[in-house]
Amino acid sequence: MPYTPTPHLLVEQTGPVVKLTLNNPEKRNCFLDDIHAAMQEIWLDLAADRSVRSVVLTGAGRAFSAGGDIPDFIRSYEDPEHRRISLRGAKRLMDAMAEFPKPIVAAVNGPAVGLGCSVAVSCDIVYIAESAYIADPHVSIGLVCGDGGAVAWPLMMSLLKAKELLFTGDRISAAEAVALGLANKVVPDAELVDQAVALAERLAAQPPQALQETKRALNLHMQAAINMVAPFALAAESESFGTDELRATIEKFTK
């Protein structure tokens, strides 16, 4: 599908670097329908644009992304067809980011939770603000961890630690994220985006074929994990959208 512009995903290009900003700060940049669609679609456009050599991904306001949107959870609980469409979209997003040939630097400016966490750690290099944290609370709210953590985290840390953090949904501080392998560098809040852009500019100056094919070779590990794990994990997540435990979560957030 062609990329459809939305005010909830800002696209700014300076020289060879594009900065993407999740732009729904009133709702902590949660994935509204248009953001989800745009984030599935935009990578093909950026890949085809030869003037783009690297990308920075960040969030507006105080959060990187709170992940899923509660009204979307309600629709997925009530409407199996919407659920199927949503989870197919989650798989397309994983594939699109893994296949994107140019380097992506995440500037995690605040909490990155659930799908927001999955998107952040799907980037190639992750800079995280000192005050930020990440978490994948799928299990804690009654959902199978289908769209990121179960696929990627065992490639980044020990399987035992991945199980602990996904089973509990605990928050992971910036420093712990670096120690675990979920982020590359802790950066002072005020310097985060500038440092991420500086790195993106440095990567943009690297020989493109050498960098992009090296990324491709490395991401074959991720794509193999996506192909092996995601079909089961997303099918199981679809089932958990119909459970009483998720209904209880929805009721808690909508009272």
VEXDREN-2710 file (C-alpha; in Angstrom, 1 decimal):
% VEXDREN-2710
k/r/px/py/pz
1/MET/0.0/0.0/0.0
2/PRO/1.3/3.5/-0.7
3/TYR/2.1/5.7/2.2
4/THR/-0.8/8.0/3.3
5/PRO/0.4/11.1/5.1
6/THR/-1.1/11.8/8.5
7/PRO/-0.5/14.6/11.0
8/HIS/0.1/11.9/13.6
9/LEU/3.4/10.9/11.9
10/LEU/5.6/13.8/11.1
11/VAL/8.2/13.4/8.3
12/GLU/11.0/15.9/8.2
13/GLN/14.1/15.6/5.9
14/THR/17.3/17.4/6.5
15/GLY/19.9/16.4/3.9
16/PRO/20.2/12.6/3.8
17/VAL/18.5/12.2/7.2
18/VAL/14.7/11.8/7.7
19/LYS/13.3/12.3/11.2
20/LEU/10.0/10.5/11.8
21/THR/8.1/11.7/14.9
22/LEU/5.1/9.8/16.4
23/ASN/2.9/12.8/16.9
24/ASN/0.0/12.2/19.2
25/PRO/1.3/13.5/22.5
26/GLU/-2.1/14.0/24.1
27/LYS/-2.4/10.2/24.1
28/ARG/1.3/9.5/24.6
29/ASN/1.8/8.6/20.9
30/CYS/-0.3/5.5/21.1
31/PHE/-0.9/3.7/17.8
32/LEU/-4.1/5.1/16.4
33/ASP/-5.3/3.5/13.2
34/ASP/-3.6/6.1/11.0
35/ILE/-0.3/5.8/12.8
36/HIS/-0.4/2.0/12.5
37/ALA/-1.1/2.2/8.8
38/ALA/1.5/4.9/8.2
39/MET/4.2/2.9/10.1
40/GLN/3.5/-0.1/7.9
41/GLU/3.6/1.9/4.7
42/ILE/6.3/4.5/5.0
43/TRP/9.3/2.3/4.9
44/LEU/8.8/1.3/1.2
45/ASP/8.7/5.0/0.3
46/LEU/11.8/5.8/2.3
47/ALA/13.6/2.8/0.8
48/ALA/12.8/3.9/-2.7
49/ASP/13.9/7.6/-2.1
50/ARG/17.6/7.7/-3.0
51/SER/18.0/11.0/-1.3
52/VAL/17.3/9.3/2.1
53/ARG/20.3/7.6/3.6
54/SER/19.2/7.2/7.3
55/VAL/16.2/7.6/9.6
56/VAL/15.7/8.8/13.1
57/LEU/12.5/7.7/14.9
58/THR/11.3/9.5/18.0
59/GLY/8.1/10.6/19.8
60/ALA/6.5/14.0/20.4
61/GLY/6.1/15.3/23.9
62/ARG/7.0/13.2/27.0
63/ALA/6.5/9.7/25.6
64/PHE/8.0/7.7/22.8
65/SER/4.8/5.6/22.5
66/ALA/2.3/4.0/24.9
67/GLY/1.7/1.3/22.4
68/GLY/-1.9/0.1/21.7
69/ASP/-4.9/2.3/21.9
70/ILE/-7.7/1.2/24.3
71/PRO/-10.5/1.8/21.9
72/ASP/-8.7/-0.5/19.4
73/PHE/-8.5/-3.1/22.1
74/ILE/-12.2/-2.9/22.6
75/ARG/-12.8/-3.3/18.8
76/SER/-10.5/-6.3/18.7
77/TYR/-12.3/-7.8/21.7
78/GLU/-15.8/-7.3/20.1
79/ASP/-15.0/-7.8/16.4
80/PRO/-13.0/-10.8/15.3
81/GLU/-12.6/-9.4/11.8
82/HIS/-11.0/-6.2/13.1
83/ARG/-8.8/-8.4/15.3
84/ARG/-7.6/-10.3/12.3
85/ILE/-6.9/-7.1/10.3
86/SER/-5.1/-5.5/13.2
87/LEU/-2.8/-8.5/13.8
88/ARG/-2.0/-8.9/10.2
89/GLY/-1.0/-5.3/10.3
90/ALA/1.3/-6.0/13.2
91/LYS/3.0/-8.7/11.1
92/ARG/3.4/-6.3/8.2
93/LEU/5.0/-3.7/10.5
94/MET/7.5/-6.2/11.8
95/ASP/8.4/-7.3/8.2
96/ALA/8.6/-3.7/6.9
97/MET/11.0/-2.6/9.6
98/ALA/13.2/-5.7/9.3
99/GLU/13.3/-5.4/5.5
100/PHE/14.0/-1.7/5.4
101/PRO/17.6/-1.4/4.0
102/LYS/18.7/1.9/5.5
103/PRO/19.8/2.4/9.1
104/ILE/17.2/3.5/11.7
105/VAL/18.2/5.2/14.9
106/ALA/15.6/5.3/17.6
107/ALA/15.6/8.3/20.0
108/VAL/13.5/6.9/22.8
109/ASN/12.5/10.2/24.5
110/GLY/10.1/8.8/27.1
111/PRO/8.2/5.6/27.9
112/ALA/8.1/3.0/25.2
113/VAL/5.5/0.4/26.1
114/GLY/4.0/-2.6/24.4
115/LEU/3.9/-2.0/20.6
116/GLY/5.9/1.2/21.3
117/CYS/8.6/-0.9/22.9
118/SER/8.5/-3.4/20.0
119/VAL/8.9/-0.6/17.4
120/ALA/11.8/1.0/19.3
121/VAL/13.9/-2.1/19.6
122/SER/13.1/-3.0/16.0
123/CYS/15.4/-0.1/15.0
124/ASP/19.0/-0.7/14.2
125/ILE/20.5/1.5/17.0
126/VAL/18.6/2.6/20.1
127/TYR/19.5/5.8/22.0
128/ILE/17.4/6.2/25.2
129/ALA/16.8/9.2/27.4
130/GLU/18.0/9.0/31.0
131/SER/14.4/9.5/32.2
132/ALA/12.8/7.0/29.8
133/TYR/11.9/3.4/30.4
134/ILE/10.6/0.5/28.2
135/ALA/8.2/-2.3/29.0
136/ASP/6.2/-5.1/27.4
137/PRO/3.1/-5.6/29.5
138/HIS/1.2/-7.9/27.1
139/VAL/1.0/-10.8/29.5
140/SER/0.0/-8.5/32.5
141/ILE/-3.0/-7.1/30.6
142/GLY/-4.1/-10.6/29.4
143/LEU/-2.5/-10.8/25.9
144/VAL/0.0/-13.2/24.4
145/CYS/3.2/-11.3/23.6
146/GLY/2.8/-11.7/19.9
147/ASP/4.0/-8.6/18.1
148/GLY/7.6/-8.1/19.2
149/GLY/9.1/-9.2/22.5
150/ALA/8.6/-13.0/22.0
151/VAL/10.2/-12.7/18.6
152/ALA/13.1/-10.3/19.1
153/TRP/14.1/-10.3/22.8
154/PRO/15.7/-13.7/22.8
155/LEU/18.1/-12.5/20.1
156/MET/19.1/-9.5/22.3
157/MET/19.5/-11.1/25.8
158/SER/19.4/-14.4/27.6
159/LEU/16.2/-16.4/27.1
160/LEU/15.8/-16.6/30.9
161/LYS/15.9/-12.8/31.2
162/ALA/13.5/-12.4/28.3
163/LYS/11.0/-14.8/30.0
164/GLU/11.3/-12.9/33.3
165/LEU/10.6/-9.5/31.8
166/LEU/7.8/-10.7/29.4
167/PHE/6.1/-12.8/32.1
168/THR/6.1/-9.9/34.6
169/GLY/5.8/-6.9/32.3
170/ASP/8.2/-5.0/34.6
171/ARG/9.5/-1.6/33.6
172/ILE/13.1/-1.6/32.3
173/SER/15.1/1.6/33.1
174/ALA/17.3/3.2/30.5
175/ALA/20.4/1.9/32.1
176/GLU/19.0/-1.6/32.5
177/ALA/17.9/-1.6/28.8
178/VAL/21.5/-0.9/27.8
179/ALA/22.8/-3.6/30.1
180/LEU/20.3/-6.1/28.7
181/GLY/21.0/-5.3/25.0
182/LEU/17.7/-3.6/24.3
183/ALA/19.3/-0.2/23.8
184/ASN/22.8/1.0/22.8
185/LYS/23.3/4.2/24.8
186/VAL/21.8/6.3/27.6
187/VAL/21.7/10.0/26.7
188/PRO/20.8/13.0/28.7
189/ASP/17.2/14.0/27.9
190/ALA/18.1/17.4/26.5
191/GLU/20.7/15.9/24.1
192/LEU/18.8/12.8/22.9
193/VAL/17.5/13.9/19.5
194/ASP/20.6/15.9/18.6
195/GLN/22.8/12.9/19.4
196/ALA/20.5/10.5/17.5
197/VAL/20.6/12.8/14.5
198/ALA/24.4/13.2/14.7
199/LEU/24.7/9.4/14.6
200/ALA/22.2/9.2/11.7
201/GLU/24.3/11.7/9.8
202/ARG/27.4/9.7/10.4
203/LEU/25.7/6.5/9.2
204/ALA/24.4/8.4/6.1
205/ALA/28.0/9.2/5.2
206/GLN/29.0/5.6/5.2
207/PRO/29.3/3.7/1.9
208/PRO/25.7/2.9/1.2
209/GLN/26.0/-0.6/-0.4
210/ALA/28.4/-1.8/2.3
211/LEU/26.2/-0.5/5.1
212/GLN/22.9/-1.6/3.7
213/GLU/24.0/-5.1/2.7
214/THR/25.6/-5.5/6.1
215/LYS/22.3/-4.6/7.7
216/ARG/20.6/-7.0/5.4
217/ALA/22.9/-9.8/6.5
218/LEU/22.4/-9.1/10.2
219/ASN/18.6/-8.7/9.8
220/LEU/18.3/-12.2/8.3
221/HIS/18.6/-13.4/11.9
222/MET/15.6/-11.2/12.8
223/GLN/13.6/-12.2/9.7
224/ALA/14.2/-15.8/10.4
225/ALA/12.9/-15.3/14.0
226/ILE/9.9/-13.4/12.6
227/ASN/9.0/-16.1/10.2
228/MET/9.5/-18.9/12.8
229/VAL/7.8/-17.3/15.8
230/ALA/5.4/-14.6/14.7
231/PRO/2.7/-16.7/13.0
232/PHE/2.1/-18.8/16.2
233/ALA/2.6/-15.8/18.5
234/LEU/0.1/-13.6/16.6
235/ALA/-2.4/-16.4/16.3
236/ALA/-2.2/-17.0/20.0
237/GLU/-2.5/-13.2/20.7
238/SER/-5.6/-13.2/18.5
239/GLU/-7.2/-15.8/20.8
240/SER/-6.3/-13.9/23.9
241/PHE/-8.2/-10.9/22.6
242/GLY/-11.4/-12.9/23.3
243/THR/-10.6/-13.8/26.9
244/ASP/-12.2/-12.7/30.1
245/GLU/-8.8/-11.5/31.3
246/LEU/-8.6/-8.9/28.5
247/ARG/-12.2/-7.9/29.1
248/ALA/-11.3/-7.2/32.7
249/THR/-8.4/-5.0/31.5
250/ILE/-10.7/-3.1/29.2
251/GLU/-13.1/-2.5/32.0
252/LYS/-10.4/-1.2/34.3
253/PHE/-9.2/1.3/31.7
254/THR/-12.7/2.5/30.6
255/LYS/-14.3/3.0/34.1
END
